[in-house]
Amino acid sequence: MNYNYRYRLDPSDALQETLNRHRDLYRQVYNHFLYRLNHSDGTTKYGEINQLPSIKQWWDDLTDLYSRTLQNVVERLYTNLSRLKDAKDNGRKVGQLKWKAPTEY
């Protein structure tokens, strides 16, 4: 039998502030790419991922974040979109992806 151990994380106040700032930046990146998805034609997941280096040049706060986690944010957006499409194909009524508020991400 395999056991999974759980450990409670108790970060310091400075680390908690850094984690919250990073989470907020990931939320902003998600909303940015959602806006780009809704207002452009023919965007693809890998096309958007390839845009991340140029976006990091003008968005200075993103230099603190790891590139792989930024790629995961874009992948999360397109995964959510494909799940909505699958639900629609199965006959369910679905809406659109919504903008994430600071408390929702």
N, C-alpha and C positions, 0 to 999 in steps of 0.2 A: 504494500500500500504506500502510495506517495503522499507526503504531507507538504502542505504549503504553509510556510510561516508568514505571519503578518507582524509588522513592526509599526508602531505609531511614530509618525514624523513630528517632531517638535522643533521647528526652525526658529532661529532667533528673529527678532523684530526686523533687522536689516535684511536678512534673507527672505523673510515673508514679504517685505516691501518689493524686493527684486522679483520674486515669483509673481506677485500681483501685477507688476509693471509688464513683465513678459507675457502673462496671460492676456492682458489688455492689448498689447501689441499684436498678438496672434489673432485676437478678435477683430482688430482693425484691418489686418491683412485679409481675413476672411470676408469682411464686408466690402473691402476694396475690390477683391476679385469677383464677388457676387455682383457688384455694380458693373464691372467690366463685362461679365457674362450676360447681364440683362440689357446692356446698351451697345453691344457689338455683335457682328454677324460672324458665325463660323469659328468661334474660338474652340480650341481643344485643350485638354488637360496638359499635354506635354508642351504645347505652344505657350500656355500661360506659365508653366514651370520654367521654361526657357527665358521668360521675361523677368524673372526674379533678380538676376544680377543687375539689370539696368534700373529696376525699381529701387534696389538697395543703394544705388549711387545718389539718387535724389531724396530718398527717405532715410535720413541719417540715423534714426533710432533703430533701424533694422540691422545695423552692423553689429549690435550686441547679441543678436539671435543666431542660432545655428542654421545653416542653409538647409539641412535635411528636415528640420522641424518646420521650416517655412514651406518646403515642398509637401510635407504632410498636411499642412493647412489647405493647400490647393487640392490635394488628393481627397481630403475630407469633403470639400465642397462638391467635387465631381462625383464622389461616392453617394452623397446625399441626393444629388440630382438623378443619378441612375436608379436609386431606390424609389424615388418619386415616380420615375418613368415606369418601373416594374409594377408598382402599385396601380398606376393608371392603366397599364396593359391588362391587369387582372380585373378590371372593372370597377375599381374604387374611385371615388371622387377625391381628387387631390388638388391642392392649391399650388402656390409657388414657394420657393425658398424665401425665407424672410431675413431681414436685417437683424443681426444679433446685438442686443442691448448689452451694456457692461455687466449686468448680473446674469446673463444667460449663457455665456460661453464658458 
